[in-house]
Amino acid sequence: MLNVSFTEDESDLLKEVFNLAMGQAGAGLAELLKSFVDLSVPGIRIIEAEKVVATVLEESVFSPADSVTALRQSFSLDNNIDGEAIVIFNEQTIQTISGIFGIDDISGHAQEIEIMLEMSNIMAGACLNGISNQLFTKDMSFNPPAVLAEKVELIKFVYSAFQRSLLKWEYTMMARITFNLKDKTFKSDLLIFMSEQMIEAVQKALQKMLSEM
């Protein structure tokens, strides 16, 4: 059993770290989309692997029947602590993206995927590097983003991607951040999953930051 429990001070500081990192990710996305990006308050919790499916479905900005496309990007720090970032878009958001970039029906699909991969890289990369630089004073290492699921119901995707037999950890720290464009029909979930080793490293970094305040 994972023996990590954040104190109130550690939790408050972690939220501040995430908020600053989210601002960097939001700024990068706003620059790409030429529109103001509104971000949700990050939901951060440590959960058992068996509860990931229920938690994702309960907290997602999308309904279980929504058709979604999901992209995955793994990350690591010092080759021994790691995690996964998953960005989820629905069909309405993809149509909005097509409209913003003037994508036509003929060449549309390949261009849509390319832009979503770029957006995923910006959202996950900027957010995670913002977190890592504050906590560990260094960048994360990333694998290139890849399409995990395309145009499937959220509930089917979640049960397929997060079934217990596929998860290599017993516990994870899960963070969920929703991105919205206030003047467009656009919304997206960024899910960050950190391994047990990374949870412990994060807590040590938070304790060090608190001791220096």
C-alpha positions as CSV (number, residue, x, y, z in Angstrom):
1,M,0.0,0.0,0.0
2,L,1.3,3.5,-0.9
3,N,2.3,5.3,2.2
4,V,1.9,8.9,1.0
5,S,-0.5,11.4,2.4
6,F,-0.2,15.1,1.6
7,T,-0.6,17.6,4.5
8,E,-2.8,20.6,4.0
9,D,0.2,22.8,3.4
10,E,1.6,20.4,0.8
11,S,-1.7,20.1,-0.9
12,D,-2.1,23.9,-1.1
13,L,1.4,24.3,-2.5
14,L,0.8,21.5,-5.0
15,K,-2.3,23.3,-6.3
16,E,-0.3,26.5,-6.6
17,V,2.4,24.6,-8.6
18,F,-0.3,23.2,-10.9
19,N,-2.0,26.6,-11.4
20,L,1.3,28.2,-12.5
21,A,2.0,25.4,-14.8
22,M,-1.5,25.4,-16.2
23,G,-1.1,29.1,-17.0
24,Q,1.9,28.3,-19.2
25,A,0.0,25.5,-21.0
26,G,-3.0,27.8,-21.5
27,A,-0.8,30.6,-22.9
28,G,0.7,28.2,-25.4
29,L,-2.7,26.9,-26.5
30,A,-4.1,30.4,-26.8
31,E,-1.2,31.4,-29.0
32,L,-1.8,28.5,-31.3
33,L,-5.6,29.0,-31.5
34,K,-5.5,32.8,-31.4
35,S,-8.2,32.9,-28.7
36,F,-8.4,33.3,-24.9
37,V,-8.2,29.9,-23.1
38,D,-10.2,29.4,-19.9
39,L,-8.8,26.7,-17.5
40,S,-10.6,24.8,-14.7
41,V,-9.3,24.5,-11.2
42,P,-7.1,21.4,-11.2
43,G,-8.6,18.3,-9.6
44,I,-5.7,16.4,-8.0
45,R,-6.0,13.2,-6.0
46,I,-4.2,10.0,-5.2
47,I,-6.4,7.0,-6.2
48,E,-6.1,3.2,-6.4
49,A,-5.8,1.7,-9.9
50,E,-9.2,0.0,-9.5
51,K,-10.9,3.4,-9.1
52,V,-9.4,5.1,-12.2
53,V,-12.2,4.2,-14.6
54,A,-15.0,5.4,-12.2
55,T,-13.1,8.6,-11.4
56,V,-12.4,9.5,-15.0
57,L,-16.0,9.0,-16.0
58,E,-17.3,10.9,-13.0
59,E,-15.1,13.9,-13.4
60,S,-14.8,14.2,-17.2
61,V,-16.1,17.3,-18.9
62,F,-17.6,15.0,-21.4
63,S,-20.6,12.6,-21.0
64,P,-20.1,8.9,-21.2
65,A,-21.8,8.7,-24.6
66,D,-19.8,11.5,-26.2
67,S,-17.6,10.5,-29.2
68,V,-14.0,11.4,-28.3
69,T,-10.5,11.2,-29.7
70,A,-7.7,10.7,-27.2
71,L,-4.0,11.2,-27.4
72,R,-1.3,9.8,-25.2
73,Q,2.1,11.1,-24.2
74,S,4.3,9.4,-21.6
75,F,6.9,11.3,-19.6
76,S,9.7,10.6,-17.2
77,L,12.2,12.3,-14.9
78,D,15.7,10.9,-14.3
79,N,14.7,7.7,-16.0
80,N,13.2,6.2,-12.8
81,I,10.0,8.2,-12.1
82,D,7.3,8.4,-14.8
83,G,3.8,9.0,-15.8
84,E,1.2,9.4,-18.6
85,A,-0.6,12.4,-20.0
86,I,-3.8,11.9,-21.9
87,V,-5.6,14.7,-23.8
88,I,-9.3,14.1,-24.8
89,F,-11.2,16.0,-27.5
90,N,-14.8,15.5,-28.6
91,E,-16.2,15.8,-32.1
92,Q,-17.5,19.3,-31.7
93,T,-14.0,20.5,-30.6
94,I,-12.4,18.8,-33.6
95,Q,-14.9,20.7,-35.9
96,T,-14.0,23.9,-34.1
97,I,-10.3,23.2,-34.7
98,S,-11.0,22.6,-38.4
99,G,-12.8,25.9,-38.6
100,I,-10.0,27.8,-36.9
101,F,-7.4,26.4,-39.3
102,G,-9.5,26.4,-42.4
103,I,-9.2,22.6,-42.9
104,D,-11.3,21.3,-45.8
105,D,-13.0,18.0,-46.1
106,I,-10.6,16.6,-48.7
107,S,-7.4,16.8,-46.7
108,G,-9.1,17.2,-43.4
109,H,-8.4,14.1,-41.4
110,A,-4.6,14.0,-41.6
111,Q,-4.4,17.7,-40.8
112,E,-6.8,17.4,-37.9
113,I,-4.7,14.7,-36.3
114,E,-1.5,16.7,-36.9
115,I,-3.0,19.7,-35.2
116,M,-4.4,17.7,-32.3
117,L,-1.0,16.1,-31.8
118,E,0.6,19.5,-31.7
119,M,-2.1,20.8,-29.2
120,S,-1.5,17.7,-27.0
121,N,2.2,18.3,-27.1
122,I,1.7,22.0,-26.0
123,M,-0.9,21.2,-23.3
124,A,0.8,18.3,-21.7
125,G,4.4,19.4,-22.3
126,A,4.0,23.0,-21.1
127,C,2.0,21.9,-18.0
128,L,4.3,19.1,-17.0
129,N,7.5,21.1,-17.6
130,G,6.0,23.9,-15.6
131,I,5.4,21.5,-12.7
132,S,8.8,19.8,-13.1
133,N,10.7,23.1,-13.2
134,Q,9.1,24.3,-10.0
135,L,9.5,21.1,-8.1
136,F,12.7,19.7,-9.5
137,T,14.3,22.6,-11.4
138,K,14.6,20.6,-14.6
139,D,12.4,19.6,-17.6
140,M,10.7,16.3,-18.0
141,S,11.6,13.9,-20.8
142,F,8.8,13.1,-23.2
143,N,7.9,10.5,-25.8
144,P,6.1,11.9,-28.9
145,P,2.3,12.1,-28.5
146,A,0.3,9.4,-30.3
147,V,-3.3,8.7,-31.0
148,L,-4.7,6.4,-28.4
149,A,-8.3,6.2,-29.6
150,E,-10.3,7.9,-32.4
151,K,-14.0,8.7,-32.5
152,V,-15.2,6.3,-29.8
153,E,-17.6,6.7,-27.0
154,L,-15.9,8.0,-23.9
155,I,-17.2,5.1,-21.8
156,K,-15.8,2.6,-24.2
157,F,-12.4,4.4,-24.4
158,V,-12.1,4.7,-20.6
159,Y,-13.0,1.0,-19.9
160,S,-10.6,-0.1,-22.7
161,A,-7.6,2.2,-21.7
162,F,-7.9,2.0,-17.9
163,Q,-8.9,-1.6,-17.2
164,R,-7.0,-2.8,-14.2
165,S,-5.0,-5.5,-16.1
166,L,-3.4,-2.8,-18.2
167,L,-2.2,-0.6,-15.4
168,K,1.3,-1.1,-14.2
169,W,0.9,0.7,-10.8
170,E,-1.3,0.1,-7.7
171,Y,-1.8,3.8,-7.0
172,T,-1.5,7.0,-9.1
173,M,-1.8,10.7,-8.5
174,M,-4.3,11.8,-11.1
175,A,-4.8,15.4,-12.1
176,R,-7.6,16.6,-14.4
177,I,-7.5,20.0,-16.1
178,T,-10.2,21.3,-18.5
179,F,-9.4,23.7,-21.3
180,N,-12.2,25.9,-22.8
181,L,-12.2,28.7,-25.4
182,K,-14.7,31.3,-24.2
183,D,-15.5,32.5,-27.7
184,K,-15.5,29.1,-29.4
185,T,-17.2,25.7,-29.1
186,F,-14.1,24.0,-27.7
187,K,-13.4,21.9,-24.6
188,S,-10.8,19.4,-23.8
189,D,-9.7,17.3,-20.8
190,L,-6.0,16.9,-19.9
191,L,-5.5,13.9,-17.6
192,I,-2.1,13.4,-15.9
193,F,-1.2,10.2,-14.1
194,M,1.9,10.0,-12.0
195,S,3.5,6.7,-10.8
196,E,4.0,5.9,-7.1
197,Q,7.7,6.8,-7.4
198,M,6.8,10.2,-8.8
199,I,4.2,10.8,-6.0
200,E,7.0,10.2,-3.4
201,A,9.4,12.5,-5.3
202,V,6.7,15.2,-5.6
203,Q,6.1,15.1,-1.8
204,K,9.8,15.4,-1.0
205,A,10.1,18.4,-3.4
206,L,7.1,20.0,-1.7
207,Q,8.5,19.5,1.7
208,K,11.8,21.1,0.6
209,M,10.0,24.1,-0.9
210,L,8.0,24.5,2.3
211,S,11.1,24.4,4.5
212,E,12.7,27.2,2.4
213,M,9.7,29.5,2.7
